[in-house]
Amino acid sequence: MERLKRWVRRAGWAAALLLIITTLAWTATNWVATRRLKSAIEEWRAQGYEVTGSLLAPPPVSPKDNAARYFDAAFALFLPPDENAQRALSRLQADDTQPTPEEWDAIRAWIDSNAPALELVRQGGLLPKCRYNWDYDSGLRMRVPQLTSFYKTFEALAWRARLDAGSGNFEHATDAIRSALALARSFEKTPLLVTGLVGVAVKRRITEATGQCISSTTSLADLQRLKELLPDESSILKDLGHALRGEVVFTIDQVTWATDRIQEASEAPALPWGFATPFLRLDEASHLRRMIALLKLCAEPPDRALAEALRMKQEVSNEWTSPFGSGVFPAMVEAFRSASNLQKYSAMTRAGLQLEIARLTSGSYPEKSDVLDPTTGRPFTLDLKAGLLRSEPASPGQYVPKWHLRHP
């Protein structure tokens, strides 16, 4: 019995000593983690980046200059495709072929039914600014009710451009593309990754629609008009950078709030959630520094930027102990890749238009294209025998768009 009592006392002393050591280690780690996080936030601030969601909000816009009131009214009026139109759109999305006469009729009827909504979009596109009435202070919980209607309206404009061009009415086709681009710009300076990605998707769609408007009978004047409407690919990554900054700032707010609440709720640092607090802060600090590096790449030449972003993703993707490294950061890089692919596709479409213009101007296609692939830094490859303009992948699995010559 005496030996048992001595063993219990020794175990108690050992447990007390272990608790003291654990507390001291946790306190030291938390002190280091807090300093590193503060240092990372100061480094973020030193780059000129915002540290609160409200600073990411676009400046106020007077009602008479705000296109959002027209766009919101258009979204409210917009009618979804009926069963026949939806069936046609679904098939064409999965199978890149020409619509059948019946499918054209169904799509045309859907677009005609939305004429009042599309006219409001056209009127809004004439205004210089756009600011939606969103609660920017709510961070990642910010509601964006326009999101679904935004893309559907955009899809209708893309099809309207294609229909008008096919019927020879290029003036109306270019009006539809111009309206679609104005609508896309309304999402450019929004501080959420989801809106940034939607902005990339719709620019990709309208660039695709621009190419679909061109045929072997398209006139020189119409080709030049379409070329002038193409989005500027040099600004695509910079526009995405605003959404990435917003996502980081809102994440900082959420994680800082969560770790503070966890620590307050823990009666002792050794409790499981309280114990994790310094490690979350260390991970957040590392994520912040990685995002600074990624945002700097938005201003770098696209060929180097994409390769470096993918290298960074590979470096952290296996860090299973890092929620930000293995979960959040790869998603940011994939958004970066999507924007980079749009740059490539937009440059390819611009190069294709230049080739068609050159053919109508000189009577034949040039022997090579002088437009550079922004993701490789090399000119696109023109294969006159195959009737194709294509890009060469910089690495296996990289996105490779093609342009089919209209007069092969």
ABEGO torsion letter per residue (X at the ends): XAAAAAAAAAAAAAAAAAAAAAAAAAAAAAAAAAAAAAAAAAAAAAAGBBABAAAABBBBBBAAABAAAAAAAAAAABBBBBAAAAAAAAAAAABBBBBBAAAAAAAAAAAAAAAAAAAAAAAAAABABBBBBBBAAAEAABBBAAAAAAAAAAAAAAAAAAAAAAAGBAAAAAAAAAAAAAAAAAAAABABAAAAAAAAAAAAAAAAAAAAABBAABBAAAAAAAAAABBBAAAAAAAAAAAAAAAAAAAAAAAAAAAAAAAAABABAABAAAAAAAAAAAAAAAAAAAAAAAAAAAABBAAAAAAAAAAAAAAAAABAABAAAAAAAAAAAAAAAAAAAAAAAAAAAAAAAAAAAAAAAAGBBBABBABBBAAAGBBBBBBAAAGBBBBBBABBGBBBBBBBBABX
